[in-house]
Amino acid sequence: MNTFIGCRKLMLKSSNSCLTFTLKRGKFKMKNKQETISKFNNCDRALENFDLYYKPVYGERWPSIRISLLTAKKSCVIINNFVTENEYGDTFSDLGAVDILELARKRQTAYANKMNKTNIKQSSLDQADVLRNVSSDQYASQEDNYSNVSEEQNPVYDSIISETDRKNLDLFMPAQVVYSDHMEQRIEEVRQSIYTPQDVKVDIVQPAPVSLSVDLTALAFPPGDVNMFPEPKTQNRGGLLCHFMLDASSILPVLALDLHAGNRLLDLCAAPGGKGLAALQTLKPDQVLCNDISKSRLNRLKSIMRLYVPDEHRVRIKTTLRDGQKFTQQEFDKVLVDVPCNTDRHSVLDGGRNLFSPARIQERIGLPKLQTELLLSGLQCVKVGGCVVYSTCTLSPAQNDGIVQSALDRLWRETNISVEIEDLAEFRHIFSDTLSFYDSCRFGQLVIPSLSKNFGPMYFCRIRRIS
């Protein structure tokens, strides 16, 4: 009894330390508590993956990108146009926030003048030239990393049985190395993570200047300012929330849609609804069809729309619960294909339902195929003359330019649909006050996180159907 009481007192006394005590044959054994804690969680797995596949691509910029991903991101606010007498824009301006679209308009004027002076004209890009311009060193360094994936992870090969060893003639000799299921999954994951530029039959054309909606108001704090916006409130007669927050880079795919009055927009993977809501705030589309394959996510989207859009305008919003790969009817003017992806920020910060959990390796392996099918579906259901914007929130070249390349190749081989890529390099110039960009993408544009402009990542590419 005395020993037991003493044990309890000793444990209580040591509760603030990192030591626990176990009774073994009447003696206390000290054990370091840290030894019982898992040292490698899902966030660590994600970061290890990014170090392996992103560092060779982004080079000296990777340390800054990496630490930014691990830091709380900045947000911008979009003022709700459906709230009358909404004074929050002025309130946020008093706090030091700036209208990022107004900054972009000023930059756009300067950019247009510069383009006129230099008389730059570009109608299409020869794909062979593009391939030659892609840095061979960049991809060579990637392949070096992949080839080193490793001696530890590669299975141990069986010794080759000598043909003259008569004692082993009755043994089965496999024609090739037999891998375990786990090893086959790891090899497939490596293959799916590599982007190798290939020649595809598509023109890259110079589009009209970016249309910056005058009805859309987006505010953000300047670079280096880490102030936070207050939570939305319903201080108005309609009971609607006055503003909503999202990553500033998320408005770029919406602007890339080039929405016009009367357009019918399909948001193929709409939940949780931020981009669809931003599209509604431009006051352009007659109808926004928000689709998602998840019932719970779609219900969340409906709840968000009720908080921001009044009844008389909500008739323009339609929702469907369908697999996005099943859309084939050619009936939309614009299609947003914001696909599931690595979700880099979530993966390095949230260890819960994390894509890099070992249990979800098959889901990770299947992502590129799913992304390609969704993009092909979007291209099939857009009208001739309309455009599809493909977007992700990952830095992965394989899931960005790689998916566009794969979809274009299949489009040319399997359908009679003709498309062209529109060069959206203008975005890099006009939003340079607010966002940081990576300028070496082949087809699209990529916002990368940085410490002073901690938005993104966000990749977007505009594809216009011409027949």
C-alpha positions, 0 to 999 in steps of 0.5 A: 500500500505504501509503495502504491501511494508513493507511486501516485505521489511521484507521478503527480509530482512529475506531471509537468515533466516529460517523464512517466513511470511504470511499475516493473517487479516492484521497481520504477522504470523511467521512460522518456515520453517523447519516445512514445510520440510519433515523430513523423505525421501526415504533414511531415510526409507532405513536406517531405514530398514537396521537398523532393518534387518541388525543390528541383523546380523552384530552385533558390525560391523554394526556401521562401515558398516552403516557409510561406506555406508553413506560415498563416496565409493572408486573406482578401475580402470581397464586398457583397454587392447584394447588400445595400448601403454596404459601408465595409469597403470604407471601413477596411480602407481606413484600416489600411486595406487597398483595392487590389483590382484598382491597383491592377487597373493602374498597372494595366494602363502602364502595361498597355503603354509599354506593349504599344511602345515595343510593338509586341505581337504574338499570335501563336507559339511553335511547340517545338520551340517551347520544348527547347526553351524548357530548362533541361537542367531543371528537369534533369535535376528532378530526374536525379532526385527521382532516380535516387528515391532510393536504394533504401526503398528499392526491393532487395533483388533475389540472387540469380541462380546459376544455370550450372547449379543443378540443385536449383533447377526445380526453383521458379525463376521470375521473368522480372523483379516482383514488387510488393503492392506497397512498392508498386504504389510508391513507383506509380506515385513517383511516375505520376509526380514527374512532369515531362514536357512533350510536343502537343498540337495547340496554338498559344495565342495572345488574347484581348486585355484582361477584363477587370470587373468594375463591379467586383471589389476586392481588398487586401492589406499591402505586402508585409502588413499582417493585419487580419480582417474582422469576421463578416457581420449581418448589420443590414436589413436583409440579414446578409453577410457584408463581405467574405474572405478568401485567398486573393489569388482565388479571384484570378481564375474568376477573372480569367473566365472573362465573364460577360452579361448573359453568360451561363457558367458551369462551376464543375467542382464548386464546393465550398463555393468561394469562386462561384460566389466571386463570379456572382459578385461580378453581376455578369452571369445569368446563371451559375450552375454549381456542381459537386460530387460530395453531398455534404460539401454541396450542402455547405455551398448552399448554406454559404449562398443563402448567407450572401445572395438574396432570394430574388438573385438566388434563382440564378444559382443552380446546384447539381450533385453529379460526378463532374466527369459525366458532363458532356452536353455542350451548353455553357459559355464558360466553365471553371474546372477547379479540380481536387489536387494536393492542396499544398497549404492544407497538407502541410498544416492540417494532419487530420484528413490529409491527402498524404496519409499512407491510407490515401496513397491510392487516392493520390495516385489517381489524382492526375487521371481524375484531373485530366478527365474533369478537364476533358469533361469541361472542354466537351460541355463548353460552347464553341467560342467559349472558354474553360479555365483549369485551376488548382491550388498546388505547386505541382508541375505534374498537376498543373501544366502536366494535366493541361498537356495530357488533356490536350493530347487526348483531345487531339487523339480522341475527339474532333474538338479544336482548342487554343491556349490563351497566354495570360502573362498579363496577369503577372504584370498587373497583379505584381503589387499584390501577388508573387508569380512563377514565370516559367509555366508552359501553358498557365500562370502560377501564383507562388507564396512569399513571406511578404505576399503570402497568397497562393499557390494558385495555378490557372490556364484558359483554354478556348474552344474554337470548333 
